[in-house]
């Protein structure tokens, strides 16, 4: 099985869209699973909709649609985003869970 890291863009069997891996590498290594958010094309940017660009894939990450994935489901890495974009996504997701 291919190693998956935070910031990887993956295709998952059974889904038409790509997903961004948002879990920290330590979580992935410890559990063998990872969290993803879908990447949609032609979606408007907003506080929880963050635009990303890899070398081959780009679109808008829908941060509120966080999903836990077991890689046995069939995942294939297709691209990767830069660290600065990972930080923006992480900040948006963390904002969902902060106290008021």
KOLKOL-254784 format. One line per 4 residues: number of its first residue (from 0); their letters; for each residue x, y, z of N, C-alpha, C. Coordinates in Angstrom, 2 decimals, decimal comma. Layout:
NUM> A> X Y Z X Y Z X Y Z  ...
END
This chain:
0> XXXX> 0,84 -1,19 0,00 0,00 0,00 0,00 0,88 1,25 0,00  0,45 2,23 -0,71 1,15 3,51 -0,84 1,04 4,30 0,46  2,17 4,90 0,93 2,12 5,74 2,13 1,39 7,03 1,80  0,55 7,48 2,73 -0,23 8,70 2,56 0,20 9,68 3,64
4> XXXX> 0,32 10,97 3,27 0,75 12,02 4,19 -0,20 13,20 4,13  -0,19 14,00 5,20 -0,96 15,25 5,23 -0,56 16,10 4,02  -1,56 16,64 3,33 -1,30 17,47 2,16 -1,38 16,72 0,84  -1,48 15,38 0,91 -1,63 14,61 -0,33 -3,04 14,76 -0,87
8> XXXX> -3,15 14,79 -2,17 -4,45 14,73 -2,84 -4,62 13,29 -3,31  -5,74 12,69 -2,93 -5,96 11,28 -3,23 -7,27 11,08 -3,98  -7,30 10,02 -4,75 -8,53 9,50 -5,34 -8,93 8,30 -4,51  -10,22 8,19 -4,21 -10,74 7,09 -3,40 -11,75 6,32 -4,24
12> XXXX> -11,60 5,00 -4,27 -12,50 4,16 -5,05 -13,95 4,46 -4,72  -14,76 4,62 -5,76 -16,18 4,85 -5,58 -16,58 6,32 -5,56  -15,62 7,24 -5,59 -15,91 8,67 -5,57 -15,37 9,33 -6,83  -16,13 10,24 -7,40 -15,70 10,95 -8,61 -14,72 12,09 -8,29
16> XXXX> -14,83 12,68 -7,11 -13,99 13,83 -6,76 -12,70 13,38 -6,09  -11,74 14,28 -6,06 -10,50 14,05 -5,32 -10,69 14,52 -3,89  -9,80 14,10 -3,00 -9,86 14,48 -1,60 -8,48 14,93 -1,13  -8,48 15,87 -0,18 -7,24 16,32 0,43 -7,09 15,64 1,78
20> XXXX> -5,93 15,05 2,03 -5,65 14,43 3,33 -5,30 15,55 4,31  -6,07 15,65 5,41 -5,88 16,75 6,36 -5,36 16,27 7,71  -5,35 14,99 7,99 -4,85 14,48 9,27 -3,35 14,70 9,39  -2,91 14,89 10,63 -1,48 15,00 10,90 -0,82 13,65 10,62
24> XXXX> 0,44 13,69 10,21 1,16 12,46 9,89 1,23 11,51 11,08  1,37 12,04 12,31 1,43 11,19 13,50 0,12 10,41 13,69  -1,02 11,05 13,41 -2,32 10,39 13,51 -2,40 9,26 12,48  -1,98 9,54 11,27 -2,03 8,54 10,19 -1,17 7,34 10,56
28> XXXX> 0,03 7,61 11,05 0,95 6,53 11,40 0,42 5,70 12,57  -0,19 6,36 13,54 -0,68 5,66 14,74 -1,94 4,83 14,47  -2,87 5,37 13,69 -4,17 4,70 13,49 -4,26 3,91 12,19  -3,45 4,29 11,21 -3,56 3,65 9,89 -4,70 4,21 9,06
32> XXXX> -5,38 5,21 9,59 -6,48 5,86 8,87 -6,18 7,35 8,76  -7,00 8,08 8,01 -6,78 9,52 7,87 -8,08 10,23 7,54  -8,10 11,52 7,86 -9,25 12,38 7,56 -9,01 13,06 6,21  -10,08 13,21 5,46 -10,01 13,90 4,17 -11,16 14,90 4,06
36> XXXX> -10,97 15,85 3,17 -12,03 16,78 2,76 -12,10 16,75 1,25  -13,32 16,81 0,68 -13,44 16,77 -0,78 -12,91 18,05 -1,42  -12,42 17,91 -2,63 -11,97 19,04 -3,45 -12,94 19,15 -4,61  -13,65 20,27 -4,68 -14,63 20,48 -5,73 -14,13 21,52 -6,73
40> XXXX> -14,53 21,37 -7,96 -14,21 22,35 -9,01 -15,31 23,40 -9,05  -14,98 24,60 -9,46 -15,94 25,69 -9,67 -16,76 26,02 -8,42  -16,18 25,86 -7,25 -16,84 26,21 -6,00 -16,28 27,54 -5,52  -17,14 28,41 -5,00 -16,68 29,72 -4,53 -15,91 29,58 -3,23
44> XXXX> -14,87 30,41 -3,10 -14,07 30,43 -1,89 -14,84 31,10 -0,76  -14,60 30,68 0,46 -15,24 31,26 1,64 -14,46 30,84 2,87  -14,97 31,15 4,07 -14,22 30,81 5,29 -13,90 29,32 5,44  -14,80 28,45 5,00 -14,56 27,01 5,10 -14,40 26,35 3,74
48> XXXX> -14,30 27,16 2,70 -14,07 26,68 1,33 -12,78 27,33 0,85  -11,69 26,57 0,89 -10,35 27,11 0,66 -9,79 26,57 -0,66  -9,36 27,48 -1,52 -8,79 27,10 -2,81 -7,38 26,54 -2,63  -7,10 25,43 -3,33 -5,76 24,82 -3,30 -5,33 24,50 -4,73
52> XXXX> -4,01 24,41 -4,89 -3,44 24,06 -6,20 -2,23 23,17 -6,01  -2,29 22,00 -6,63 -1,12 21,13 -6,71 -0,51 21,29 -8,08  0,33 20,37 -8,48 0,93 20,43 -9,81 -0,05 20,00 -10,89  -0,95 19,06 -10,55 -1,91 18,54 -11,53 -3,36 18,76 -11,12
56> XXXX> -3,61 18,86 -9,84 -4,98 18,98 -9,32 -5,18 20,33 -8,65  -6,37 20,90 -8,80 -6,71 22,13 -8,08 -8,22 22,18 -7,90  -8,63 23,05 -7,00 -10,05 23,20 -6,71 -10,24 23,82 -5,35  -11,43 23,65 -4,80 -11,77 24,24 -3,51 -12,03 23,12 -2,51
60> XXXX> -11,29 23,15 -1,42 -11,46 22,15 -0,36 -12,67 22,56 0,49  -13,59 21,64 0,67 -14,81 21,88 1,46 -14,53 21,36 2,87  -14,04 22,26 3,73 -13,51 21,87 5,04 -14,56 21,32 6,00  -15,82 21,70 5,84 -16,84 21,21 6,78 -17,29 19,78 6,46
64> XXXX> -16,81 19,22 5,35 -17,18 17,84 4,99 -16,04 16,87 5,30  -15,57 16,93 6,51 -14,47 16,09 7,00 -14,93 14,64 7,11  -14,12 13,72 6,57 -14,47 12,30 6,59 -13,25 11,48 7,03  -13,49 10,41 7,81 -12,43 9,49 8,21 -12,41 8,34 7,21
68> XXXX> -11,23 8,05 6,67 -11,10 7,04 5,61 -10,16 5,92 6,05  -10,56 4,71 5,79 -9,70 3,55 5,94 -9,06 3,32 4,58  -7,72 3,38 4,49 -7,07 3,25 3,18 -7,30 1,91 2,49  -7,79 0,91 3,21 -8,11 -0,38 2,59 -9,23 -0,21 1,57
72> XXXX> -9,91 0,92 1,66 -11,02 1,21 0,75 -10,53 1,39 -0,69  -9,27 1,68 -0,87 -8,70 1,88 -2,20 -8,38 3,33 -2,45  -7,21 3,75 -2,02 -6,78 5,15 -2,16 -5,53 5,21 -3,00  -5,45 6,25 -3,81 -4,30 6,43 -4,68 -3,88 7,89 -4,67
76> XXXX> -2,64 8,18 -4,29 -2,15 9,56 -4,29 -1,99 10,04 -5,73  -2,53 11,24 -6,02 -2,44 11,79 -7,37 -1,69 13,12 -7,41  -1,53 13,77 -6,25 -0,86 15,07 -6,22 -0,58 15,45 -4,77  -0,05 16,63 -4,58 0,28 17,14 -3,25 0,20 18,66 -3,30
80> XXXX> -0,22 19,28 -2,18 -0,25 20,75 -2,12 0,91 21,24 -1,27  1,33 22,52 -1,46 2,42 23,09 -0,67 2,03 23,27 0,81  3,06 23,32 1,66 2,86 23,42 3,10 2,03 24,64 3,49  2,23 25,78 2,86 1,46 26,99 3,20 -0,04 26,76 3,00
84> XXXX> -0,40 26,01 1,98 -1,82 25,72 1,75 -2,35 24,74 2,79  -1,52 23,79 3,23 -1,91 22,87 4,30 -2,23 23,67 5,56  -1,42 24,67 5,87 -1,65 25,50 7,05 -2,99 26,23 6,96  -3,34 26,76 5,79 -4,62 27,45 5,61 -5,80 26,49 5,84
88> XXXX> -5,70 25,31 5,32 -6,75 24,31 5,50 -6,86 23,93 6,97  -5,73 23,70 7,61 -5,70 23,33 9,03 -6,36 24,41 9,89  -6,06 25,67 9,60 -6,65 26,79 10,33 -8,18 26,81 10,16  -8,65 26,57 8,95 -10,09 26,58 8,69 -10,78 25,45 9,46
92> XXXX> -10,18 24,26 9,44 -10,78 23,12 10,14 -10,77 23,35 11,65  -9,67 23,84 12,17 -9,58 24,11 13,60 -10,64 25,11 14,03  -10,94 26,08 13,18 -11,95 27,09 13,47 -13,34 26,50 13,67  -13,62 25,35 13,06 -14,91 24,70 13,22 -15,11 24,25 14,66
96> XXXX> -14,02 23,84 15,32 -14,11 23,22 16,64 -13,74 24,13 17,80  -13,43 25,39 17,53 -13,08 26,32 18,61 -14,33 26,69 19,39  -14,13 27,06 20,64 -15,23 27,50 21,49 -15,62 28,92 21,13  -16,90 29,25 21,33 -17,38 30,62 21,11 -17,06 31,48 22,31
END
